[in-house]
């Protein structure tokens, strides 16, 4: 399953993890130096939400930012009970 938001289309981004050594000049050192650069990925904050999509209640994977913006209409809570459990 791809790590992509179903509403905004936001996916993973490439980046670097920069390793530094030394003490900053401000703190009394001789300065920091880059010792290694390794590749990494930044993943979107995906959440599995029960939402109304095209009039149907479905589970969708959307970013937390899309939920906060109000781009997702969450499904209402179920109020009915199962017939077998009523007895």
N, C-alpha and C positions, 0 to 999 in steps of 0.2 A: 504494500500500500504506500503510495507516494505521500510525502510530507508536504502537501500543498493545500492551502485554504480553498474550500469549494466556492466561496463567495468572492474574495478579493484576488485569488490566484497567486497569493504570496507563497514563495517556496524557499528552499535553503539558499544561502549566499556563501560564496567562498571568501576566505580571509586568511590571515596569518596570525600565528602565535609567536610573538617576539620575545626571546629570552634575553634578559639584560643582566650584567654583573657590574659590581662597583657601587660606590656611594656617590650620591648627588653632590655637586659642588656647593649647593646651598647648605647642605648638612655637614660640610667639612671634608668632603672627599675630593678625589681628583676627576670625578665625572663618571657617568655610566657608559658602558660600551655594549653593543649588540653582540652576543656570542653565537646565537643560532636563530633561525627563522624556520618554523615548521608550518605546514598547511593545516587548516582546520575549516570547519563549517559552522555557520550560524543558522540555527533552525528556528522557524517561527513557533510561537507559543500556541500550538493547536489544542483545541478542546473539543471533546465529543459532546454535542448538544442535540437535544430533541427539539426540532424546529418545524415550523409549517412551511413546506415547499410546494408550490403549485396546488394548494388546497389540501395536501396530504401531510400527515405527521411522519417525519423521517428523522433518522439520526444523521447529522452532518458534522464534518470536521472543519471547524472554523477557527480563526485566530482570536485571541482574547481581545485584541484591538477592535475587531469587527463586532464582537458582542458588546463592548463598551460604547461604540459609536451608535448602536441600535440598528445595525444592518440585518440582524437576525431577529425574527419574531418567534419567541419560544412558544412551545405547545402548551395548552392549558393542562392542568392536573386532572387526572381521571377522577370522577366523582361516583361512578357506578360501581357496584359490587358484583362479583361472580354469582351466578344462580345457585351453584352447589354450596357455597359458603354461607348463604343466607339462612339455611335450615339449622 
